[in-house]
Amino acid sequence: MVITGGGEEITRGVGSNVLGDPVNAVVWLAETAIRTGEPLRAGEVLLSGSIGYIEPWPADVECVATVTGLGRVVATAESKG
């Protein structure tokens, strides 16, 4: 995964950055939820963790996230005011 903003790289990473594999993070979450008495419920959205470092999102700059095997998404965060 690579995220760029205005042609500059913001962050990059690989799935193994998330507990070795994003699936491992979801398994850990499910097991922990059961153990604490709050099992996951149908329809809940699960986020397996961040592949890249969390960085500030530049306002008014087109950002592109490209994930190998999945494709890309383009978004712009508007500044306040």
Backbone as JSON Lines, residues from 0, in Angstrom:
{"i":0,"aa":"M","n":[0.85,-1.16,0.0],"ca":[0.0,0.0,0.0],"c":[0.89,1.23,0.0]}
{"i":1,"aa":"V","n":[0.55,2.17,-0.84],"ca":[1.24,3.46,-0.88],"c":[0.18,4.55,-0.9]}
{"i":2,"aa":"I","n":[0.38,5.59,-0.08],"ca":[-0.5,6.76,-0.12],"c":[0.36,7.95,-0.5]}
{"i":3,"aa":"T","n":[-0.1,8.66,-1.54],"ca":[0.59,9.87,-1.98],"c":[-0.37,11.05,-1.88]}
{"i":4,"aa":"G","n":[0.2,12.23,-1.72],"ca":[-0.58,13.46,-1.69],"c":[0.15,14.51,-2.48]}
{"i":5,"aa":"G","n":[-0.48,15.04,-3.51],"ca":[0.17,16.04,-4.35],"c":[1.44,15.51,-5.0]}
{"i":6,"aa":"G","n":[1.46,14.21,-5.3],"ca":[2.62,13.61,-5.94],"c":[3.74,13.22,-4.98]}
{"i":7,"aa":"E","n":[3.59,13.53,-3.69],"ca":[4.61,13.18,-2.68],"c":[4.12,11.98,-1.87]}
{"i":8,"aa":"E","n":[5.03,11.07,-1.58],"ca":[4.65,9.92,-0.76],"c":[4.38,10.36,0.68]}
{"i":9,"aa":"I","n":[3.24,9.93,1.2],"ca":[2.87,10.23,2.59],"c":[3.24,9.05,3.48]}
{"i":10,"aa":"T","n":[2.88,7.85,3.05],"ca":[3.19,6.64,3.81],"c":[3.12,5.43,2.91]}
{"i":11,"aa":"R","n":[3.73,4.35,3.36],"ca":[3.65,3.07,2.64],"c":[3.8,1.96,3.66]}
{"i":12,"aa":"G","n":[3.36,0.78,3.3],"ca":[3.49,-0.36,4.19],"c":[3.01,-1.63,3.54]}
{"i":13,"aa":"V","n":[3.13,-2.71,4.28],"ca":[2.7,-4.03,3.8],"c":[1.79,-4.65,4.85]}
{"i":14,"aa":"G","n":[0.97,-5.59,4.44],"ca":[0.02,-6.23,5.34],"c":[0.66,-6.89,6.54]}
{"i":15,"aa":"S","n":[1.9,-7.35,6.39],"ca":[2.56,-8.02,7.51],"c":[2.89,-7.05,8.65]}
{"i":16,"aa":"N","n":[2.74,-5.73,8.41],"ca":[2.92,-4.76,9.49],"c":[1.83,-4.86,10.55]}
{"i":17,"aa":"V","n":[0.75,-5.57,10.23],"ca":[-0.39,-5.68,11.14],"c":[-0.36,-7.09,11.77]}
{"i":18,"aa":"L","n":[0.37,-7.23,12.87],"ca":[0.51,-8.51,13.58],"c":[0.92,-9.65,12.64]}
{"i":19,"aa":"G","n":[1.76,-9.36,11.67],"ca":[2.23,-10.38,10.74],"c":[1.32,-10.58,9.55]}
{"i":20,"aa":"D","n":[0.03,-10.29,9.7],"ca":[-0.97,-10.43,8.63],"c":[-2.26,-9.82,9.17]}
{"i":21,"aa":"P","n":[-2.96,-9.01,8.39],"ca":[-4.2,-8.4,8.89],"c":[-5.21,-9.42,9.43]}
{"i":22,"aa":"V","n":[-5.21,-10.63,8.88],"ca":[-6.12,-11.68,9.38],"c":[-5.79,-12.0,10.83]}
{"i":23,"aa":"N","n":[-4.51,-12.01,11.2],"ca":[-4.13,-12.28,12.59],"c":[-4.73,-11.25,13.53]}
{"i":24,"aa":"A","n":[-4.78,-10.0,13.09],"ca":[-5.35,-8.95,13.93],"c":[-6.84,-9.18,14.15]}
{"i":25,"aa":"V","n":[-7.55,-9.61,13.12],"ca":[-8.99,-9.86,13.25],"c":[-9.23,-11.08,14.15]}
{"i":26,"aa":"V","n":[-8.41,-12.12,14.0],"ca":[-8.53,-13.31,14.87],"c":[-8.29,-12.91,16.32]}
{"i":27,"aa":"W","n":[-7.24,-12.12,16.57],"ca":[-6.95,-11.66,17.93],"c":[-8.15,-10.9,18.5]}
{"i":28,"aa":"L","n":[-8.71,-9.99,17.7],"ca":[-9.85,-9.2,18.14],"c":[-11.04,-10.1,18.48]}
{"i":29,"aa":"A","n":[-11.34,-11.06,17.62],"ca":[-12.48,-11.95,17.86],"c":[-12.28,-12.77,19.13]}
{"i":30,"aa":"E","n":[-11.09,-13.33,19.3],"ca":[-10.8,-14.13,20.5],"c":[-10.86,-13.28,21.77]}
{"i":31,"aa":"T","n":[-10.32,-12.08,21.7],"ca":[-10.34,-11.2,22.87],"c":[-11.76,-10.77,23.2]}
{"i":32,"aa":"A","n":[-12.55,-10.5,22.18],"ca":[-13.94,-10.1,22.4],"c":[-14.73,-11.21,23.07]}
{"i":33,"aa":"I","n":[-14.51,-12.44,22.66],"ca":[-15.19,-13.58,23.29],"c":[-14.73,-13.73,24.73]}
{"i":34,"aa":"R","n":[-13.42,-13.64,24.95],"ca":[-12.86,-13.81,26.29],"c":[-13.37,-12.75,27.27]}
{"i":35,"aa":"T","n":[-13.63,-11.55,26.79],"ca":[-14.1,-10.48,27.67],"c":[-15.63,-10.42,27.76]}
{"i":36,"aa":"G","n":[-16.29,-11.35,27.11],"ca":[-17.75,-11.4,27.2],"c":[-18.49,-10.47,26.26]}
{"i":37,"aa":"E","n":[-17.79,-9.9,25.3],"ca":[-18.4,-8.99,24.33],"c":[-18.09,-9.47,22.91]}
{"i":38,"aa":"P","n":[-18.65,-10.63,22.51],"ca":[-18.31,-11.17,21.19],"c":[-18.71,-10.22,20.06]}
{"i":39,"aa":"L","n":[-18.02,-10.36,18.96],"ca":[-18.35,-9.57,17.77],"c":[-19.75,-9.93,17.31]}
{"i":40,"aa":"R","n":[-20.43,-8.96,16.74],"ca":[-21.8,-9.17,16.3],"c":[-21.91,-9.0,14.79]}
{"i":41,"aa":"A","n":[-22.86,-9.69,14.21],"ca":[-23.09,-9.6,12.77],"c":[-23.3,-8.15,12.38]}
{"i":42,"aa":"G","n":[-22.7,-7.75,11.29],"ca":[-22.87,-6.4,10.77],"c":[-21.86,-5.39,11.28]}
{"i":43,"aa":"E","n":[-21.08,-5.74,12.32],"ca":[-20.07,-4.81,12.82],"c":[-18.96,-4.66,11.8]}
{"i":44,"aa":"V","n":[-18.42,-3.47,11.71],"ca":[-17.31,-3.2,10.81],"c":[-16.01,-3.42,11.58]}
{"i":45,"aa":"L","n":[-15.11,-4.21,11.02],"ca":[-13.83,-4.49,11.65],"c":[-12.72,-3.81,10.87]}
{"i":46,"aa":"L","n":[-11.84,-3.15,11.59],"ca":[-10.65,-2.57,10.99],"c":[-9.46,-3.35,11.53]}
{"i":47,"aa":"S","n":[-8.7,-3.94,10.64],"ca":[-7.65,-4.85,11.08],"c":[-6.37,-4.15,11.51]}
{"i":48,"aa":"G","n":[-6.29,-2.87,11.35],"ca":[-5.1,-2.13,11.75],"c":[-4.55,-1.33,10.59]}
{"i":49,"aa":"S","n":[-3.55,-0.54,10.88],"ca":[-2.98,0.33,9.87],"c":[-1.75,-0.32,9.23]}
{"i":50,"aa":"I","n":[-1.76,-0.41,7.93],"ca":[-0.63,-0.99,7.2],"c":[0.55,-0.03,7.23]}
{"i":51,"aa":"G","n":[0.28,1.26,7.05],"ca":[1.34,2.28,7.05],"c":[1.25,3.14,8.3]}
{"i":52,"aa":"Y","n":[2.24,3.97,8.49],"ca":[2.22,4.91,9.6],"c":[1.07,5.89,9.43]}
{"i":53,"aa":"I","n":[0.48,6.31,10.53],"ca":[-0.58,7.32,10.49],"c":[0.09,8.68,10.35]}
{"i":54,"aa":"E","n":[-0.27,9.4,9.32],"ca":[0.32,10.7,9.04],"c":[-0.8,11.73,8.85]}
{"i":55,"aa":"P","n":[-0.51,13.0,9.09],"ca":[-1.52,14.04,8.85],"c":[-1.98,14.02,7.39]}
{"i":56,"aa":"W","n":[-3.26,14.24,7.19],"ca":[-3.83,14.28,5.84],"c":[-3.8,15.73,5.38]}
{"i":57,"aa":"P","n":[-3.08,16.05,4.32],"ca":[-2.99,17.44,3.88],"c":[-4.32,17.93,3.32]}
{"i":58,"aa":"A","n":[-4.74,19.1,3.77],"ca":[-6.01,19.68,3.31],"c":[-5.88,20.18,1.88]}
{"i":59,"aa":"D","n":[-6.96,20.02,1.13],"ca":[-7.06,20.53,-0.24],"c":[-6.02,19.95,-1.19]}
{"i":60,"aa":"V","n":[-5.52,18.76,-0.9],"ca":[-4.56,18.07,-1.75],"c":[-5.15,16.72,-2.13]}
{"i":61,"aa":"E","n":[-5.16,16.41,-3.43],"ca":[-5.66,15.11,-3.87],"c":[-4.7,14.03,-3.38]}
{"i":62,"aa":"C","n":[-5.24,13.07,-2.64],"ca":[-4.44,11.96,-2.12],"c":[-4.9,10.67,-2.78]}
{"i":63,"aa":"V","n":[-3.94,9.8,-3.05],"ca":[-4.22,8.53,-3.72],"c":[-3.67,7.4,-2.87]}
{"i":64,"aa":"A","n":[-4.54,6.45,-2.53],"ca":[-4.11,5.23,-1.84],"c":[-4.17,4.09,-2.84]}
{"i":65,"aa":"T","n":[-3.05,3.41,-3.04],"ca":[-2.97,2.29,-3.96],"c":[-2.6,1.04,-3.18]}
{"i":66,"aa":"V","n":[-3.45,0.03,-3.27],"ca":[-3.22,-1.23,-2.57],"c":[-3.06,-2.32,-3.62]}
{"i":67,"aa":"T","n":[-1.9,-2.95,-3.61],"ca":[-1.61,-4.01,-4.58],"c":[-2.69,-5.09,-4.51]}
{"i":68,"aa":"G","n":[-3.23,-5.45,-5.65],"ca":[-4.24,-6.48,-5.72],"c":[-5.66,-6.0,-5.5]}
{"i":69,"aa":"L","n":[-5.82,-4.78,-4.98],"ca":[-7.17,-4.24,-4.74],"c":[-7.5,-3.05,-5.62]}
{"i":70,"aa":"G","n":[-6.5,-2.22,-5.91],"ca":[-6.76,-1.04,-6.72],"c":[-6.39,0.23,-5.99]}
{"i":71,"aa":"R","n":[-7.08,1.32,-6.35],"ca":[-6.75,2.6,-5.75],"c":[-8.0,3.41,-5.47]}
{"i":72,"aa":"V","n":[-7.86,4.35,-4.54],"ca":[-8.94,5.26,-4.21],"c":[-8.32,6.66,-4.14]}
{"i":73,"aa":"V","n":[-9.08,7.64,-4.62],"ca":[-8.62,9.03,-4.64],"c":[-9.57,9.85,-3.8]}
{"i":74,"aa":"A","n":[-9.02,10.71,-2.95],"ca":[-9.86,11.57,-2.09],"c":[-9.15,12.88,-1.79]}
{"i":75,"aa":"T","n":[-9.93,13.89,-1.49],"ca":[-9.42,15.19,-1.08],"c":[-10.14,15.63,0.18]}
{"i":76,"aa":"A","n":[-9.38,15.99,1.21],"ca":[-9.97,16.51,2.44],"c":[-10.0,18.03,2.32]}
{"i":77,"aa":"E","n":[-11.2,18.6,2.41],"ca":[-11.33,20.05,2.28],"c":[-10.93,20.74,3.57]}
{"i":78,"aa":"S","n":[-10.27,21.9,3.42],"ca":[-9.91,22.67,4.61],"c":[-11.15,23.34,5.18]}
{"i":79,"aa":"K","n":[-11.1,23.65,6.46],"ca":[-12.22,24.34,7.11],"c":[-12.24,25.79,6.67]}
{"i":80,"aa":"G","n":[-13.43,26.29,6.47],"ca":[-13.54,27.71,6.19],"c":[-13.73,28.1,4.81]}
